Amino acid sequence: MVTIEEALRIIEDQKITLQRETKPLEESLSYALAANTVSPFDVPEFDNSAMDGYALCGLYQEYKLVGEVAAGDSKDISLKDGEAVRIFTGAKVPQNTSAVMMQEKTSVKENTLFLDEMPKAGQNIRKKGGQLKEGQKVFEKGHILNPPSLALMGSLGLAQLEVFSKPQVNIITTGNELVKPGESKTEGQIYESNSYAISGALQQFGFEHHQKTQIQDDFEATKTGIKTALDSCDVLIISGGISVGDYDFVKQSLEENGVNELFYKVFQKPGKPLYFGRKQDQFVFALPGNPASSLTCFYVYVLPLLQKLSGYVRTGLATYQFPIKHPYENRFGRPSFLKAAVFDGKAQILDGQGSSMIQSMAKGNALAFVDEGEKLAEGDLISCKLIS
């Protein structure tokens, strides 16, 4: 058995080779860049108007209107002192433009423009290179592409991006008692739910599963199912069958398939019977079968490895310290990840901390960590991993 810190260190210390690929811009969300990105030109490429209004030459309150410039117009206009043109947001400002006045502060009579106030030099003009200079670094290698990142890359004309590939993930659930939702079940059977939790968590953080399989509690079936899954994945996630019961065949089946155990069992609650192994460049997590244990182990241990394999610079859930809303004492005898809700800057430990209880987890948004035997008074800081 290992400690939480030892388990996380073993995962972090795994030597890996990152794979690269070229993705279309629209398919690159949540991928990590495989190279630094520099701007191929100034952004903006030309001085342009920040709003709908009038481009002015000189600083007065009365101008002669001489034309109009719309966004996308390529015509080259040069203003003379005391002249103005109607202009729209994003349009290139004419030569000799001193300022742009928003239309709400103007009035027009025949061909004369009147301003409600004196303009200020340079107001409402987006200057060439004001956001980026040609050759300036835009993003570092490893930057995770979010929606604003995609917008910026698009504005640079980059239709294809070089990114680190994401790992191929397969999921196996085990258990004779499990029935797929929507099918009929008999006394003693339950509906399978863990694969939906794991699949959803993968999607939540920008990953997908390639294959999802349910197998019975049978040694040959388990061994064959694991062999088949390993034929087409980088990371295999197994839920159930990893404890020490008479029908828990996962650990032995992994050994039979040449998977090298890196750790088995973690001194924690929930999720003590957690397994992590490796076969060449493939990784295997065998998670406990209880729903809350399984999902907790995914968030704490599986997610950091998936992110590491994807070239992320920082891995794992965002962790913060919050004052706790009430006294709490950890009486579980092990360091514990507790279902919690963080609202208005304070953390509350939720009822229903059992390993099988998923409802409280669904209502919360964090995993709060409390060490073995730790006692907290109201207002004490508690470490929380935010899961949503």
N, C-alpha and C positions, 0 to 999 in steps of 0.2 A: 504494500500500500504506500502511496505517495501523498505528499501534502498538495494543497492547491497550487502553491508557489512552484513546487517541483514539477507538477504536471504542466503548468503554463510555460515553464522554462524549457521543458523537453520539446514542446510543440514549437516554441520560438526558435530553438536551436537546430531545427531540421534543415539540412542543406537541400536546396532546391535549385532547379534550372528554370528560369522564367521563359515562357514561349511568347513570341510576338506575332501579331497579325495586323493586317490593314482592314479597317472597318469603315463602311460608309458613315458619314457624319450622323445621319438620323438613327443609326444603330449603335452609337458609341456611348450612350448614357451609362454612367456608373463604371465604365472601364477606366483603367489607369494609363496615362500616356507613357509610351515606351521611349520617348526622346523629348528633349527640351523643344519648346516651340517659340519661334521668333516671328515678329510681325514682318510681312513682306513689303509693307508700305506704311505711310503715316495713317493714323486713324484719329480724326477724320482725314480724308485725303485732300480736303479743301475747306476753307472757311465756309460755314453754313449757318443758316438761321435756326435758332433754338425754338422758334414758335411762329405762328401765323401773325403777320404784322406788316411793317414797312421798313425797308432798308433805306437808311438816311445817309446823305453826304453832308457833313457839317453838323454842328450841334445848335439847332434852332428850334422854334416851335411852329414854323410854317415852311412848307416845301411845295415845289412844283412836282406833280406826279407825271412820270415819263414812261411808265410801263409796268410789266408784271413778270415775276419769275416763279415758276412752279418747281416742285421737287422733281429732279430728273432732267430739267432743262439743261441743254449743253451750250446754249448761246452765251456769248461773252459780252457782257454789258459793262460799261464804265460810266459811273455817275460823275456829274459835275457838281460843284458847290451849290447847295440849296436844292438839289434834286432828290427825289425819292422814288422807289418802285414798290408796288405791292409784292410781298414775298410770303412763301409758305414754309412750314416746318421742314427742315432738311434740305431746302434749296440752297444752291451755291450763291453766296452774296456777291453782288457786283463789285468790280474794282472801285476803290476809293470809298467803300462803305465805312462810316464812322460808328454806326450803332444800328440796332433793330428795335423799333418800338412796337410793343404788342398792340394788336388791333383794338383791344378794349379801351385803350387810352388815347384813341384818335377819333377824328371825324373828317369827313371829306365833303367839300362843296365844289362841284364842277371838277376842275383839275388841280385843286389846291388841297393839300393835306394839312390839318391842324392837329397839334399835339396838346394833350391836357397838362403835360408837365415837360420840363426840360429833359432831354435825353442825356445819358452818361456815356462817355466814350467806351466802346467795346461791349456795351450791354447786349445780352441775348445773341451773341455771336459765338458759335462753337469754332474755336481756332484749329487750324490744320495741325495735326500731331498732338492735339490737346489730351488725347487719351493714350496713344501709343506713337512712338517714333519708329520709323523704318529700322529694322534690325534689333529692336528692343525685345528682350525676353518677355514672353507672354505668360507661359506656364513652365514650371520645372518638370522634369521627368518624374513620373509617379503621381502627378496631379490627377485626382479623381474627377472625371467629367460629370458635372451637374448641368441642369438646364441652362443657367447663364453661361457656362463654359461653352456649350454647344452653340449658343447664340453668338458669342464672341468669335469662335472658330468659323462659323458661317460668315460673319462680317469680314473675315480675312480671306474669304474665297476658298477655304479649305474643305473640299467635298469628301476627302478620304483622310483618315487619321491612323497613325501607327500607334497601336496600343498593346498592352500585355494581354495575352489570352486568359480567359477564365477557365477554371478547372471543370471538367466533365464530372457530374455528380450522379450517382445512382443511390436509390433508397431501397432497403429491404425491411419489411416488418415481419415478425415471427409470432406465432401463437395459434394453437388449435381452437382457441375460444373466439377468435376474431372473425367478424362478418363485415363485409363491405356495406357502407350506408346505402339504404335503398333496397337491400335484400332482406328476406325474412330470416329471423333467427329463432332458436329454440332456447329452452331453459338452460342457463349456464353459459350462454354465449353473450358476447358484447360486440358493439359496433366498433370497428377499427377507426382510430382517430389520429394516432401519432404521425402517420405519413402525411396527413393534411396539415398538421402543425409544422412539420419539418419543411414540407414543400412551400407553405406560406411564408415561413421565416426565410427560406432561400430567396423567394421573390422579393420580400421586403427589403433585402439588402443587395438586390441586383443580380442574383444567381438563379439558375434553373436546374431542375433535375432532368436527366436524360431518360432514366428508366425507373419505374417504381414497381416493386414485386412484393407479393405476400406469400410466405411459405409456412408450411406446417411445422410443428415441433417434432421433427424427425431428423435423425442425424444425417442420413443420406440425402434427404431433401434439402437440409440446411447446407451441407457441404457442396452439393451441386448448384444450389441457388447462389452461393457466394462465388463459386468458380465462374458461373455465367456472368454475374454482375461485374466481376473484376476484369472480364474480357473487354469491357467497353467504358471504363471510367478512370478518372484520376483520384477521386475520393469516393469511398463507399461508406454510407451511413446506414447502420443497422439498428433497429429499435426492437428491444426485447431479446430474451434468450441468453443474456450474458451473466446472469447470476449463478447460483450454485445448486439450483433445483435439479430434480431428476430429468426434467424435460428442457434443460438449458444446454443447447448443443453448439452455440455460436463460437465460444472460445476454442473448443476442440476442432471445429470445422475450419476456423481461421488458420490454426496450426497446420492442418492437413493441406491447406491451400498455399502454404509457404509464406504466410504473413508473420513477420517478426514482431513480437510483443514489445512495445516501448514502455508502457505502464498499464497496470490493471488494478483498479480500485483506488479511489481518491478519498482521503479523510475529509469528508464534507457531508452536508445534508442540504438538499436532496442530491441523489446521484452518486452514491458511493460505488456501485458496481459499474464504473465507467472504464472502457477499454480503448486504448489507442495503439495502433500498430502500423507497420510499413512493409510493403513488398516492392523492392526496387524504388521506382518513382511513384508508386501508388500508396495512398494512405487510407486507413480504415478506422472509423469510430464505431464502437458498439455501445449504444446508449441504453440506459435502463428502460424497462417497458412501461413504468408508470408515467402518465402523460406530463405532469409537471416536472418530474425528474428529467425526462427525455428532452423537453424544450429548454429547460435551464442549462443542461449540459451543452446543447447546441449553441446557445447564446454565449456561454462562457468559454468554451473550448473549440467547438467546430468552426464558428465564425472567424476567429482570428487566423486559423490556418487557411481557410478559403480566401481571405483577404491577402494573406502573405503570398499564396500561390498566384494571386492576380496582380502582384506588383504594388500593392498598397504600401505606402510609407508608414502610416499609422494603422494599427489593427485593433480589433475588438470594439466593444460597445463604449460609447462615451461615458465616462465615470466622473461624478461630481459629489461633493459633500453638501448635505442638506441638514438643517436642524430637524430632529424628530419631533412629532407632534405630541408624543406621549411617552411615558416610561416603558422600557422594554428590557427583558432579561432573556438571554439565550440559554434555555434549559435543555437543549437537544443533545448536549455532550459532544458536539462537533461544530466546527465553523460552518455557518449556514448562509445560504442565499435565500432571502425571504421575498415573497411576493409583496410588492409595495406600490403605493400610489403617491406620486409627487405632484402637488398642486399648491399654487401660491407660495412657492419656494420652501415648502415643508414636506417631510416624508411621513407617511403613515404606513405601519405594518398592517397588512390586511388579515382578516380571519380566513380560515381554510388553508393552512400551510401544509396539509398532508400531501405526500408525493403523488397521490392519485387525483388531487383536486385541481382541476384546470379552470373552474369558473372564476375563482379569485384572481388567477393570473390574467384571465381575459379582461377583468375589470381594472387591473392595475396597469402601470406603465413603466415599472422599474423592478430591478432585483436589488434589494438592499443587503449588504454584507454585514454580518455580525459575527465576531470571533467567538470561539468556544468559551462559554461562561461569562461573556461580556454583559455588563449591566449599563443601561443608558437611562439617563434622566431626561425629562422633557427639555427640549432645547439643545441637547447634545448633538454634535455632528455625526452623521451616519453616511457611509459611502454607498452610493446608489449607481448602478449601471442602468442607463435609460434604454428601454426596449421599444419605445414609441414616443 
